[in-house]
C-alpha cells in the first residue's frame, strides 16, 4: 500500500512539473498565454540564519499555474487508469 502512495505522489508531481513547463512554453503564444497565469507562494526573500560557524540561507517557493494544475489533473486520471 505504501508503494502505491509513493507512486501516486510521483505521478502527481511529474504532472505538475510537465504542466508548468508547458505553461512556460505557451506563455510566448498570445492565444495560450493565459496558461502561464498563476501565483507564487513561499519565502520571496531567503531567510538568513547566521550561527557564526555556519551561515544558512533558507528559501522555498511554489509557483502554481493553470497549466500545472491541468497537468496534475491529467496525471491523476492517468494514475487511476493504470491502477
GUZATI-667832 format. One line per 3 residues: number of its first residue (from 1); their letters; for each residue z, x, y of N, C-alpha, C. Coordinates in Angstrom, 1 decimal. Layout:
<pts>
NUM) A) Z,X,Y,Z,X,Y,Z,X,Y; ...
</pts>
This chain:
<pts>
1) XXX) 0.0,0.8,-1.2,0.0,0.0,0.0,0.0,0.9,1.3; 0.7,2.0,1.2,0.8,2.9,2.4,-0.6,3.4,2.7; -1.4,3.8,1.7,-2.7,4.4,1.9,-3.6,3.4,2.6
4) XXX) -3.4,2.1,2.3,-4.3,1.1,3.0,-3.9,1.0,4.4; -2.7,1.1,4.8,-2.3,1.1,6.2,-2.8,2.3,7.0; -2.8,3.5,6.3,-3.3,4.7,7.0,-4.8,4.5,7.2
7) XXX) -5.5,4.0,6.1,-7.0,3.9,6.2,-7.3,2.8,7.3; -6.5,1.8,7.4,-6.7,0.8,8.5,-6.6,1.4,9.9; -5.5,2.2,10.1,-5.3,2.8,11.4,-6.5,3.8,11.7
10) XXX) -6.9,4.6,10.7,-8.0,5.5,10.9,-9.3,4.7,11.3; -9.6,3.6,10.6,-10.8,2.8,10.8,-10.7,2.2,12.2; -9.5,1.7,12.6,-9.4,1.2,14.0,-9.6,2.2,15.1
13) XXX) -9.0,3.4,14.9,-9.1,4.4,15.9,-10.5,5.0,16.0; -11.2,5.1,14.8,-12.6,5.5,14.9,-13.5,4.5,15.6; -13.2,3.2,15.4,-14.0,2.2,16.1,-13.7,2.2,17.6
16) XXX) -12.5,2.5,18.0,-12.1,2.6,19.4,-12.8,3.8,20.0; -12.8,4.9,19.3,-13.4,6.2,19.8,-14.9,6.0,19.9; -15.6,5.5,18.9,-17.0,5.3,18.9,-17.4,4.3,20.0
19) XXX) -16.7,3.2,20.1,-16.9,2.2,21.1,-16.8,2.8,22.5; -15.7,3.6,22.7,-15.6,4.2,24.0,-16.7,5.2,24.4; -17.1,6.0,23.3,-18.3,6.9,23.5,-19.5,6.1,23.9
22) XXX) -19.8,5.0,23.2,-21.0,4.2,23.5,-20.9,3.6,24.9; -19.7,3.2,25.3,-19.4,2.7,26.6,-19.8,3.7,27.7; -19.4,5.0,27.5,-19.7,6.0,28.4,-21.2,6.3,28.5
25) XXX) -21.9,6.2,27.4,-23.3,6.3,27.4,-24.0,5.2,28.1; -23.4,4.0,27.9,-24.0,2.8,28.6,-23.7,2.7,30.1; -22.8,3.5,30.6,-22.5,3.4,32.0,-23.7,3.9,32.9
28) XXX) -24.6,4.6,32.4,-25.8,5.0,33.1,-26.9,4.0,33.2; -26.8,3.0,32.4,-27.8,1.9,32.3,-27.2,0.7,33.1; -27.9,0.3,34.2,-27.4,-0.7,35.1,-27.1,-2.0,34.3
31) XXX) -27.9,-2.4,33.4,-27.6,-3.7,32.7,-26.4,-3.7,31.8; -26.0,-2.5,31.3,-24.9,-2.3,30.4,-23.7,-1.6,31.0; -23.7,-1.4,32.3,-22.7,-0.7,33.0,-21.3,-1.4,32.9
34) XXX) -21.3,-2.7,32.7,-20.0,-3.4,32.5,-19.3,-3.0,31.3; -19.9,-2.4,30.3,-19.3,-2.0,29.1,-18.3,-0.8,29.3; -18.5,0.0,30.3,-17.6,1.1,30.6,-16.4,0.7,31.5
37) XXX) -16.3,-0.6,31.9,-15.2,-1.0,32.7,-13.9,-1.0,31.9; -12.9,-0.5,32.4,-11.6,-0.5,31.7,-10.5,-0.1,32.6; -9.3,0.1,32.0,-8.1,0.5,32.6,-7.6,1.8,31.9
40) XXX) -7.0,2.6,32.7,-6.3,3.8,32.2,-4.8,3.6,32.3; -4.1,3.9,31.2,-2.7,3.7,31.2,-2.0,5.0,30.7; -1.0,5.3,31.4,-0.2,6.5,31.0,0.3,7.3,32.1
43) XXX) 0.6,8.6,31.9,1.0,9.5,32.9,-0.2,10.1,33.6; -0.4,9.7,34.9,-1.6,10.2,35.6,-1.4,11.7,36.0; -0.2,12.1,36.3,0.1,13.5,36.6,1.1,14.0,35.5
46) XXX) 0.8,15.2,35.1,1.7,15.7,34.0,3.1,15.8,34.3; 4.0,15.6,33.4,5.4,15.7,33.6,5.8,17.2,33.3; 6.4,17.9,34.2,6.8,19.3,34.1,8.2,19.4,33.7
49) XXX) 8.5,20.2,32.7,9.8,20.5,32.2,10.0,22.0,32.2; 10.8,22.5,33.1,11.0,24.0,33.1,12.4,24.3,32.6; 12.4,25.0,31.4,13.6,25.4,30.8,13.9,26.9,30.9
52) XXX) 13.4,27.6,31.9,13.4,29.0,32.2,12.7,29.8,31.1; 13.0,29.6,29.8,12.3,30.4,28.8,11.0,29.8,28.5; 10.9,28.5,28.5,9.7,27.7,28.2,9.4,26.7,29.3
55) XXX) 8.2,26.6,29.6,7.8,25.5,30.5,6.8,24.6,29.8; 7.2,23.3,29.8,6.4,22.3,29.1,5.7,21.4,30.1; 4.5,21.1,29.9,3.8,20.0,30.6,3.4,18.9,29.6
58) XXX) 3.8,17.8,29.9,3.6,16.6,29.0,2.7,15.6,29.8; 1.7,15.2,29.1,0.8,14.2,29.7,0.2,13.3,28.6; 0.0,12.1,28.9,-0.5,11.1,27.9,-1.2,10.0,28.6
61) XXX) -2.5,9.8,28.3,-3.3,8.8,29.0,-4.1,8.1,27.9; -4.2,6.8,28.0,-5.1,5.9,27.2,-6.0,5.2,28.1; -7.3,5.2,27.8,-8.3,4.5,28.5,-8.9,3.4,27.7
64) XXX) -8.7,2.2,28.0,-9.3,1.1,27.3,-10.5,0.6,28.0; -11.6,0.5,27.3,-12.8,-0.1,27.9,-13.3,-1.3,27.1; -14.2,-2.0,27.7,-14.7,-3.2,27.0,-15.4,-2.7,25.7
67) XXX) -16.2,-1.7,25.8,-16.9,-1.2,24.6,-16.0,-0.7,23.5; -14.9,-0.1,23.9,-13.9,0.4,23.0,-13.2,-0.7,22.2; -12.9,-1.8,22.9,-12.3,-2.9,22.3,-13.3,-3.6,21.4
70) XXX) -14.5,-3.7,21.8,-15.6,-4.3,20.9,-15.7,-3.5,19.7; -15.7,-2.1,19.8,-15.8,-1.2,18.7,-14.7,-1.4,17.7; -13.5,-1.6,18.3,-12.3,-1.8,17.4,-12.4,-3.1,16.7
73) XXX) -12.9,-4.1,17.3,-13.0,-5.4,16.6,-14.0,-5.3,15.5; -15.2,-4.6,15.8,-16.2,-4.5,14.7,-15.6,-3.6,13.6; -14.8,-2.6,13.9,-14.3,-1.8,12.8,-13.3,-2.6,11.9
76) XXX) -12.6,-3.6,12.6,-11.7,-4.4,11.8,-12.5,-5.3,10.8; -13.6,-5.8,11.3,-14.4,-6.7,10.4,-15.0,-5.8,9.3; -15.4,-4.6,9.6,-15.9,-3.7,8.5,-14.8,-3.4,7.5
79) XXX) -13.6,-3.1,8.0,-12.5,-2.9,7.1,-12.2,-4.1,6.2; -12.2,-5.3,6.7,-12.0,-6.5,5.9,-13.0,-6.7,4.9; -14.3,-6.3,5.2,-15.4,-6.4,4.2,-15.2,-5.4,3.1
82) XX) -14.7,-4.2,3.4,-14.5,-3.2,2.4,-13.4,-3.4,1.4; -12.3,-4.0,1.9,-11.1,-4.3,1.1,-11.1,-5.7,0.8
</pts>
